[in-house]
Amino acid sequence: MKQENVKKLIIATSVAAGAGVAAGVVKRMQERNRETARCKVSSGREGERQAYLIGGGLATMAAAAYLLQDGGFHGENIHIIEGLPILGGSNDGAGNMQNGFVCRGGRMLNEETYENFWDLFSTIPSLDWKGKSVTEEILNFDHLHPTHAQARLIDRYGVIQDVTSMQFNNTDRVLMTKLLATPEEKLDNVTIEEWFANSPHFFTTNFWYMWQTTFAFQKWSSAFEFRRYMNRMILEFPRIETLEGVTRTPYNQYESVILPLKAYLDGFGVDFSIKAVVKDIDFKEDAITVTDIHLNENGRERTIHLNEEDICIMTNGCMTDNATLGDYHHAPAFTPDAPMSGELWRKVAEKKPSLGDPTPFFGKPEETNWESFTVTMKGNKLLKMIEQFSGNIPGSGALMTFKDSSWLMSIVVAAQPHFKAQDADTTIFWGYGLYTKAIGDYVKKPMRECTGEELLLELLGHLHFEKDTKDILETIVNVIPCMMPYIDSQFQPRAKSDRPLVVPEGSTNFAMISQFVEIPEDMVFTEEYSVRAARIAVYTLLGIDKKICPVTPYNRNPKVLAVAAKTMLR
């Protein structure tokens, strides 16, 4: 397919899937939900107050749910404004069997640390399991499909590595321990590489290869964020070699997370405006009070004026801004200029300096990009070969990383089907590479210049499946690469003040929610961060006296710390 046709396919099939799957649920839920909303409004909430949510990702959709559940809003007074032709933000999944499927990425869930995510989705009905919530559906699926990776790292010879040992030396251990004990305010603009400058050995360890590829860190990423991950995910540290802590959704996250949440919001009559790009926001001169929102909606300029009691919640950065797709015969373009959400953040930050600084995050796309690819096949020939190689049936493994790959390539094979549109004779898997400018080991081109076919050939080389290449290629429907210039931007070294608070000091009606706001102790690049930010925004702006699920302090649990210490010595 031509690249433009692939893009249209992704949009069309996602929208159609959302409409078709959700329609029946919406009809059943609509009256009940509206009655619930009327009851909440009649208890004293302001029914005519308007909420304008800029961005159509998980964070704004979660904020809409909290406005309904705890803020007493009518659905029709909640307006979600999205510049793209589809909702979901960075949670995606689309395609069909004829032209191939695509996921730009997959957000890892975690049962123990996603406190607000599970709490919210326990109130969102499943689309597929009558009488059950999304939380129940996901956790039930995950418990029936446990993860235990048996081929976490693979060397250049195709040998699966023994990763029982983290391979730390004493200098590594001292520096790691010192980092965990260092106050965050002392880590402004410090990179991981700078912190471990006295121990380059650290970047050759099993631990670094596994931790780096699980969470997509780079050597030049922020030591601040690395420290937060170590503290927040200390429970996962002892099982990083098997990734047993990964919680899987039944399907891709667009279908398993976004569609049921969208159906729930539709049931309340929430107003969704897509293809509406917010170009600027006006504030009162002497306060952080939004007065006007300027947008381009389907090619027409218009302005929304906010009344005094209205609120505005803005997505101040999206890690999949400027993502582009390729196909089997075409490489994706690298087009980092003018990221939509980053540009809006820049404009408001110039007006109000307390709203942070997007420059460290959206200013160095050569440092923040990586590329993914989704392979669609007829039959299961290649998946069977990967299963025999790895010892994991689809869905039971996790990231398989080719540690000597010049692209640092990894793949993951989900349980099949991963898309509802898959039939029994169609299989898919996903992969990514962190170093897109590097020349391939088997295809002598930079990753970012490779077609989908060339990405697959590079992978087959690392798996040492070359003798079966011809037979494998005959089963391929498509390989869709995706270049994302800002996918790692939330990990960039920065000052703590570069990320604004969810509700900035002095704000009367404005909040920011994304992976680029500051939430003490929590870690970015997660579904939990989006939901927690949304909850903080709504509760703070509306003065709701209700507890937000706190960050579980596993890093202060003596038993957890003892196991982590033992792991560090392995």
Secondary structure, DSSP 8 states (H G I E B T S, - for coil): --HHHHHHHHHHHHHHHHHHHHHHHHHHHHHHHHHHHHHHHHTT--TT--EEEES-SHHHHHHHHHHHHTS---GGGEEEEESSSSS-TT---EEETTTEEE-S----B-TTT-HHHHHHHTTSB-SSSTT-BHHHHHHHHHHHS----S-SEE-TTS-B---SS----HHHHHHHHHHHHS-GGG-TT-BHHHHTTT-GGGGGSHHHHHHHHHHT--TTSBHHHHHHHHHHTTTTGGGTTTTTT-B--SS-HIIIIIHHHHHHHHHTT-EEEESEEEEEEEE-TTSB-EEEEEEEETTEEEEEE--TT-EEEE----TTTT-EE-BTTB------SS-HHHHHHHHHHHH-GGG---HHHHS-HHHH-EEEEEEEEESSHHHHHHHHHHS--TTT---EEETT-TT-EEEE--SS-SSTT--TTEEEEEEEES-TTSB-SSS-SBGGG--HHHHHHHHHHHHT-GGGHHHHHTTEEEEEEEEETTTTGGGS---GGGS-BSS-TTBSSEEE-STTSB-TT--SSSHHHHHHHHHHHHHHHHT----------GGG-HHHHHHHHHHHT-
